[in-house]
Amino acid sequence: MTYLGLLEDNLVFLGYPDFGTLNIWKKHWGKAPPLHSMLTNVTNIPYKSSPSYGKPHKGEEIVADIEQ
């Protein structure tokens, strides 16, 4: 964070899977089911502190989060 010149207040963790985001981006849009995370064993953001809590692991959700 410091190396990039970001202040802590400007850093947001959305909670999408570390090893699944590219897969979500490529394959999980529209009617496709959400990605099932191997590490957390869920298909939605499980972190209550995340602004994306409860959202499915879907491409359109990532776009909506970035736009917000």
Phi, psi and omega in degrees: 000311180295319181301324180277353180080023180266142172273153181303324180294342181260007182255125182232130174256117184278330175099008177289156185300133179302319184256023182224353186298317179296320177297318176302312183300323184276327194232351189240075180233156172055238185280352177295144179293157176296153176297138174264114183288128178291327186278319182260350178060036179224167178245005179229163178294119185267359188264113184296336180279352181278140175293348180257012184311130177087347180289144178289156177284078184228149181302316182294333177289321177298314179301313180299321179294318180294318179296324180289000000 
